[in-house]
């Protein structure tokens, strides 16, 4: 048995104002840092063997604070762009709720939560899945199968893609899945990478 723990980064300065961040390299705000510390306190009883994160600062800062709280600042970390947030293309930096007013709730929700709704010059969730899941299969799953406890700190959409794969969520149901900033998914996995148990924690 091995643990797989997925953590969405804490609130960033752009999350706070409702801007679509995507690949823009934004730091955590103070609330995001506090959430990351609380995440670490919640996870301190799991003996992690290594961690994965994206190439973006807000995920890396979250992981660093978690490592301090769990007392494993020397925990090996692997960074990879496959775990980066979705590219929001022409909508990057724009306010989500102003876009909703401009285009209507139905179209906005298709862009925000849909499976293959294309944002102009950006990625769909399907595109994120095509990069994040092969990386999971080729790297993270191997670690789990060898009995290692793995921590993954990444982003709302790269984690939605991984959860879709791990839990076999349909294309039709994936729009219902949202991870809050700082939200934690804790899976216990068997040697074949199948779920034995699942717990979700939203740190307040």
C-alpha positions, 0 to 999 in steps of 0.5 A: 500500500502507498499514499498518493496525496494531491494538493492544490496550491494556496491562494495566489495574488491573482486568485484573490482578485478573480483573474485567470492565471494559467501559466503566468508565474504568480506568487502566493498571497499571505492567505495562500501561505497560511493555507499551505502551512495548515495543509502541512500540519494536516499531512505531517503524519504521512511519511512521504518519500518524494514530491512532484510539483509544476514549474510554477512558483505558486505550486513550488511555494506551497510545497516548500511550506508543506515540507517545513511543516511536516519536518522534511525540508530535504524531501526530494522534489521533481518539477515538471511542466506536465503538471503546470496549470492550463494555458488560458490563452487570450483570457489570461489575466482577465477577470473571470466574472467580467467574462461571465457577464460578457459571454453569459453563464452557459458559455463561461461554464463551458470554458471554465469547467468543460472537458474540450471547450477551447479558449482562444489560443489556450488549452482545454482540460483535455489538452491538460489531460494529454500531458499530465496523465502520461507523466503520471503513468510514466513517473508517479505511478511507478513510484506508487507501485514500488510502495513509495508515498508520493505528494503532488502539489500542482494546480486546479486543472492539472489535478482535475486531469489526474483525478479524472484518470485515477477515479475514471470520471467520465467526460460528461461528469468532469465539469462537476469537479472543482478543487479549492485552493489548498484542497487535499485529496488523500488516496491509499493505493494498492500495488497496481495503482488502484484506489483502496481509500480516499479522503478529501480535506479542505483546510479553512 
